[in-house]
Amino acid sequence: MFWNFAGYLLWTFIFVAYLMVIFMIIGDLFRDSTVNGWGKALWIIFLVFVPFLTALVYFIARGPGMEARRAGDMATARSETDAYIKQVVTTPAADQIAQAKQLLDDGTISQAEFNTLKARALA
């Protein structure tokens, strides 16, 4: 009874891992702009009829490009996220100048430092 369950669990894990690999390959195929439609169709046909061998060949032949595309997508997403956060979180220029003026009035910074902070806030 236990070994039946363990075998079922093992085969379920293998099947889910297989599906993840297939979907990763399909996603990479459609993300790649260097492969034309016929090439994508051939890869899909081979994935349907000879899935294990096709996946192995795909990873060997196109693995480095796959990683480069993934890294490029991650870098693009990170830069877009950073730009959005900077846009949302940035203190308005008037508030920055008011804070700098308060520091100048308190004697914490000099007039030159105030001018630098003001120029940076207006940039």
PAZAPA-4460 file (N, C-alpha, C; in steps of 0.05 Angstrom, whole numbers, plus 32768, in hexadecimal, padded with zeros to 4 digits):
% residues 123
    n_x    n_y    n_z   ca_x   ca_y   ca_z    c_x    c_y    c_z   seq   type   mol
   8010   7FE8   8000   8000   8000   8000   8011   8019   8000     1      M     A
   8025   801A   8013   8037   8032   8014   8047   8035   7FFA     2      F     A
   8051   801E   7FF0   8062   8020   7FD8   8052   8027   7FC0     3      W     A
   8039   8020   7FBF   8027   8029   7FA9   8024   8048   7FAA     4      N     A
   8020   8052   7FC2   801E   806F   7FC5   8038   807D   7FBE     5      F     A
   804E   8072   7FC7   8069   807E   7FC1   806E   807D   7FA3     6      A     A
   8067   8068   7F96   806A   8066   7F79   8059   807A   7F6B     7      G     A
   8040   807D   7F74   802D   8090   7F68   8038   80AD   7F6C     8      Y     A
   8042   80B2   7F84   804E   80CD   7F89   8066   80D2   7F78     9      L     A
   8077   80BE   7F74   808E   80C2   7F63   8086   80C7   7F46    10      L     A
   8074   80B8   7F3B   806B   80BC   7F20   805D   80D7   7F1C    11      W     A
   804E   80E0   7F31   8041   80FA   7F30   8057   8110   7F2F    12      T     A
   806B   810D   7F3F   8081   8121   7F3F   808F   8122   7F24    13      F     A
   8094   810B   7F18   80A2   8109   7EFE   8090   8116   7EE9    14      I     A
   8076   8111   7EEA   8064   811C   7ED6   8062   813B   7ED8    15      F     A
   8061   8145   7EF0   8060   8162   7EF4   807A   816F   7EEB    16      V     A
   8090   8162   7EF1   80AA   816D   7EE8   80AC   816C   7ECA    17      A     A
   80A2   8157   7EBD   80A1   8155   7EA0   8090   816C   7E94    18      Y     A
   8079   8171   7EA0   8068   8187   7E96   8075   81A2   7E99    19      L     A
   8084   81A6   7EAF   8092   81BF   7EB3   80A7   81C3   7E9E    20      M     A
   80B5   81AE   7E97   80CA   81B0   7E82   80BE   81B6   7E68    21      V     A
   80A8   81A9   7E61   809B   81AD   7E47   8091   81CA   7E45    22      I     A
   8084   81D4   7E5A   807A   81EF   7E5A   8090   8204   7E5A    23      F     A
   80A7   81FD   7E66   80BE   820F   7E66   80C9   8211   7E49    24      M     A
   80CA   81FB   7E3B   80D4   81FB   7E20   80C1   820A   7E0E    25      I     A
   80A7   8205   7E11   8093   8213   7E00   8094   8231   7E05    26      I     A
   8096   8239   7E1E   8098   8255   7E25   80B0   8262   7E19    27      G     A
   80C7   8254   7E1A   80E0   825F   7E0F   80DE   8260   7DF1    28      D     A
   80D1   824D   7DE5   80CE   824D   7DC7   80BF   8266   7DBE    29      L     A
   80A9   826C   7DCB   8099   8282   7DC3   80A4   829D   7DCB    30      F     A
   80B7   829D   7DDE   80C4   82B6   7DE6   80DB   82BC   7DD4    31      R     A
   80E6   82A8   7DC6   80FD   82AC   7DB5   80F5   82B8   7D9A    32      D     A
   80FF   82CF   7D93   80F7   82DC   7D7A   810A   82D3   7D63    33      S     A
   811F   82C4   7D68   8131   82BB   7D53   8127   82A3   7D44    34      T     A
   8114   8294   7D50   8109   827C   7D43   80EF   8284   7D35    35      V     A
   80ED   827C   7D1B   80D5   8284   7D0C   80BE   8270   7D13    36      N     A
   80A7   8275   7D08   808F   8265   7D0E   8092   8248   7D07    37      G     A
   809F   8242   7CF0   80A2   8226   7CE8   80B5   8217   7CFC    38      W     A
   80C9   8225   7D05   80DB   8219   7D18   80CD   8213   7D33    39      G     A
   80BD   8226   7D3B   80AE   8222   7D54   809A   820B   7D51    40      K     A
   808D   8209   7D39   807A   81F3   7D34   8088   81D8   7D34    41      A     A
   80A0   81D7   7D29   80AF   81BE   7D29   80B7   81B5   7D45    42      L     A
   80C1   81C8   7D55   80C8   81C2   7D70   80AF   81B7   7D7F    43      W     A
   8098   81C4   7D7C   8080   81BB   7D8A   8078   819F   7D80    44      I     A
   8079   819A   7D66   8072   817F   7D5C   8085   816A   7D68    45      I     A
   809F   8170   7D68   80B1   815C   7D74   80AC   8159   7D92    46      F     A
   80A4   816F   7DA0   809E   816D   7DBC   8086   815A   7DC1    47      L     A
   8073   815B   7DAE   805B   814A   7DB1   8062   812D   7DAC    48      V     A
   8071   8127   7D98   8076   810B   7D8F   808E   80FE   7D9C    49      F     A
   80A3   810D   7DA2   80BB   8102   7DAE   80C4   8115   7DC5    50      V     A
   80B4   8117   7DDA   80B8   812C   7DEE   80D3   812A   7DFD    51      P     A
   80DB   8113   7E06   80F3   8112   7E17   810C   8119   7E06    52      F     A
   810E   810D   7DEF   8126   8112   7DDE   8126   812F   7DD4    53      L     A
   810F   813A   7DCD   810D   8156   7DC4   8115   8169   7DDB    54      T     A
   810B   8164   7DF3   8113   8175   7E09   8131   8174   7E0E    55      A     A
   813C   815D   7E0D   8159   815A   7E11   8168   8169   7DFB    56      L     A
   8161   8166   7DE2   816E   8174   7DCC   816A   8192   7DCF    57      V     A
   8152   819A   7DD7   814D   81B7   7DDA   815F   81C3   7DEF    58      Y     A
   8161   81B6   7E06   8172   81C0   7E1B   818F   81C1   7E13    59      F     A
   8198   81AD   7E04   81B4   81AD   7DFC   81B9   81C2   7DE7    60      I     A
   81A8   81C4   7DD3   81AC   81D6   7DBC   81A6   81F3   7DC3    61      A     A
   8191   81F7   7DD2   8188   8213   7DD7   818A   821C   7DF4    62      R     A
   8196   820C   7E05   8198   8213   7E21   81A5   822E   7E27    63      G     A
   81BC   8234   7E1C   81C9   824E   7E21   81B7   8265   7E19    64      P     A
   81AB   8263   7E02   8199   8279   7DF9   8181   827B   7E0B    65      G     A
   8177   8264   7E14   8161   8264   7E27   8167   8273   7E40    66      M     A
   817F   826E   7E4B   8187   827C   7E63   818B   829A   7E5E    67      E     A
   8196   82A1   7E47   819A   82BD   7E40   817F   82CC   7E3E    68      A     A
   816C   82BF   7E31   8151   82CC   7E2F   8144   82CF   7E4A    69      R     A
   8147   82BB   7E5B   813C   82BC   7E76   8149   82D2   7E86    70      R     A
   8163   82D4   7E84   8172   82E9   7E93   816B   8305   7E88    71      A     A
   8167   8307   7E6E   815F   8321   7E62   8143   8329   7E6B    72      G     A
   8131   8316   7E6C   8116   831C   7E76   8116   8324   7E93    73      D     A
   8126   8316   7EA3   8128   831D   7EC0   8134   8339   7EC3    74      M     A
   8148   8340   7EB4   8155   835A   7EB6   8141   8370   7EAE    75      A     A
   8132   836B   7E99   811E   837E   7E90   8109   8382   7EA5    76      T     A
   80FF   836C   7EB0   80EB   836E   7EC5   80F6   837D   7EDE    77      A     A
   810E   8377   7EE5   811A   8385   7EFC   811D   83A3   7EF7    78      R     A
   8126   83AA   7EDF   8129   83C7   7EDA   810E   83D5   7ED9    79      S     A
   80FA   83C8   7ECE   80DF   83D4   7ECD   80D4   83D6   7EEA    80      E     A
   80D9   83C2   7EFA   80D0   83C4   7F16   80DE   83DA   7F25    81      T     A
   80F8   83DC   7F21   8108   83F1   7F2F   80FF   840D   7F26    82      D     A
   80F9   8410   7F0C   80F0   842A   7F02   80D5   8430   7F0E    83      A     A
   80C3   841D   7F10   80A9   8421   7F1B   80AB   8429   7F39    84      Y     A
   80BB   841A   7F47   80BF   8420   7F64   80CA   843C   7F67    85      I     A
   80DE   8443   7F57   80EA   845E   7F59   80D6   8473   7F53    86      K     A
   80C4   846E   7F3F   80AF   8481   7F38   809B   8485   7F4F    87      Q     A
   8094   846F   7F5C   807F   8470   7F71   808A   847A   7F8B    88      V     A
   80A3   8472   7F92   80AD   8478   7FAC   80BC   8493   7FAE    89      V     A
   80C4   849E   7F98   80D4   84B7   7F98   80C4   84CD   7FA5    90      T     A
   80D2   84DB   7FB7   80C7   84F2   7FC4   80C5   8509   7FB0    91      T     A
   80AF   8517   7FB0   80AC   852E   7F9D   80C3   8542   7FA2    92      P     A
   80CA   8551   7F8D   80E0   8564   7F8E   80DB   8579   7FA4    93      A     A
   80C2   8582   7FA6   80BC   8597   7FB9   80C1   858E   7FD6    94      A     A
   80BA   8574   7FDB   80BF   8569   7FF6   80DD   8566   7FFB    95      D     A
   80EC   855E   7FE7   8109   855B   7FEA   8116   8576   7FF0    96      Q     A
   810D   858B   7FE1   8118   85A6   7FE5   8110   85B0   8001    97      I     A
   80F8   85AB   800A   80EF   85B3   8024   8100   85A6   803A    98      A     A
   8105   858C   8037   8116   857E   804A   8132   858A   804B    99      Q     A
   813D   858F   8033   8158   859B   8031   8158   85B7   803E   100      A     A
   8143   85C7   803A   8141   85E2   8046   8141   85E0   8064   101      K     A
   8132   85CC   806E   8131   85C8   808B   814C   85C1   8096   102      Q     A
   815B   85B0   8088   8176   85AA   8090   8189   85C2   808F   103      L     A
   8185   85D3   807B   8195   85EB   8079   818E   85FE   808F   104      L     A
   8174   8601   8096   816C   8613   80AC   8176   8608   80C7   105      D     A
   8178   85EE   80CA   8182   85E3   80E3   81A0   85E4   80E5   106      D     A
   81AD   85EB   80CF   81CA   85ED   80CF   81D8   85D2   80CA   107      G     A
   81C9   85BE   80C2   81D4   85A3   80BE   81E5   85A2   80A4   108      T     A
   81DB   85B1   8090   81EA   85B1   8076   81F1   85CE   806F   109      I     A
   8204   85D1   805D   820C   85EB   8055   81FB   85F4   803C   110      S     A
   81FF   860D   8034   81F0   8618   801D   81F8   8608   8004   111      Q     A
   8211   8601   8001   821A   85F2   7FE9   820D   85D6   7FE8   112      A     A
   820B   85C9   8000   81FD   85AF   8001   81E0   85B2   7FFA   113      E     A
   81D3   85C8   8004   81B7   85CD   7FFE   81B3   85D0   7FE0   114      F     A
   81C5   85E0   7FD4   81C3   85E4   7FB7   81C6   85CA   7FA7   115      N     A
   81D8   85B8   7FB1   81DB   859E   7FA4   81C2   858E   7FA7   116      T     A
   81B7   858D   7FBF   819E   857D   7FC3   8187   8588   7FB3   117      L     A
   8186   85A3   7FB1   8170   85AF   7FA2   8173   85A9   7F84   118      K     A
   818B   85AA   7F7A   8190   85A3   7F5E   818A   8586   7F58   119      A     A
   8191   8574   7F6B   818B   8558   7F67   816D   8553   7F68   120      R     A
   815E   8561   7F79   8141   855D   7F7B   8133   8567   7F62   121      A     A
   813E   857C   7F56   8131   8587   7F3E   8139   8579   7F24   122      L     A
   814D   8567   7F26   8157   8559   7F0E   8144   8542   7F07   123      A     A
***
